[in-house]
Amino acid sequence: MKLLLDTQMLLWAMFWPELLPDKARQLIENMDNILYFSPASLWEVSIKNAQNKPAFQVNARVMRSRLLDCGYQELVINGLHAVATGDLPSLHKDPFDRLLLAQSQVDGIHLLTCDAQLAQYPVPMLFMPR
């Protein structure tokens, strides 16, 4: 199965795996699954890190390197993804999440999330509450 991890799931998988829901961890560790990350998640992490909040100190370059080292595939953002964000219902305004949702929908990849608000969207989704 192809899985696109949302930003929260990526952060947990890379830096705090003990926070992952058990079912999500099983999916991530299953070698039959193909794991993807979006540059939108790196963009979000970069912006949050630039705010210099002591509670959030994650270097997006390090995160990307670790993701690639762990076998994750980088899902390139293209124009179809950008356009598809406008076709999504207005349930959620976060531009990073909307782009992840659009990538999931356009590419037919299951979005792995623990965000109940994202789980309301009609895209391929695996909702794993914590």
VENBELTA-V617190 format. One record per residue. N is the residue number from 0. D_FIRST is the distance of its C-alpha to the first C-alpha in Angstrom with 2 decimals. Layout:
N	D_FIRST
N	D_FIRST
This chain:
0	0.00
1	3.80
2	6.37
3	10.04
4	12.42
5	15.74
6	18.90
7	19.81
8	16.61
9	16.99
10	20.62
11	20.09
12	17.51
13	19.96
14	23.29
15	23.34
16	20.51
17	22.83
18	22.35
19	18.62
20	18.11
21	17.42
22	14.20
23	12.88
24	14.23
25	12.54
26	8.99
27	10.37
28	12.11
29	9.54
30	9.84
31	6.98
32	4.70
33	6.17
34	8.54
35	10.83
36	14.26
37	16.76
38	20.41
39	21.28
40	20.50
41	22.77
42	25.33
43	25.36
44	25.78
45	28.51
46	30.40
47	30.31
48	31.40
49	34.22
50	35.65
51	36.70
52	36.02
53	36.52
54	33.65
55	31.14
56	31.49
57	28.24
58	28.63
59	25.96
60	26.76
61	26.24
62	22.99
63	21.65
64	22.96
65	21.36
66	17.90
67	18.31
68	19.86
69	16.95
70	14.58
71	13.20
72	13.23
73	15.77
74	14.95
75	18.38
76	20.14
77	21.90
78	24.41
79	22.12
80	20.40
81	23.92
82	25.25
83	22.44
84	23.41
85	26.62
86	25.05
87	23.48
88	25.66
89	27.90
90	26.53
91	25.91
92	27.99
93	26.28
94	25.66
95	22.97
96	20.89
97	21.68
98	20.41
99	17.04
100	16.92
101	18.02
102	15.48
103	12.66
104	14.66
105	15.78
106	12.64
107	10.41
108	8.10
109	7.89
110	10.92
111	11.28
112	15.03
113	17.99
114	20.21
115	21.47
116	22.89
117	19.65
118	18.13
119	20.82
120	19.42
121	18.09
122	14.86
123	11.19
124	11.63
125	11.11
126	14.71
127	15.64
128	19.43
129	21.38
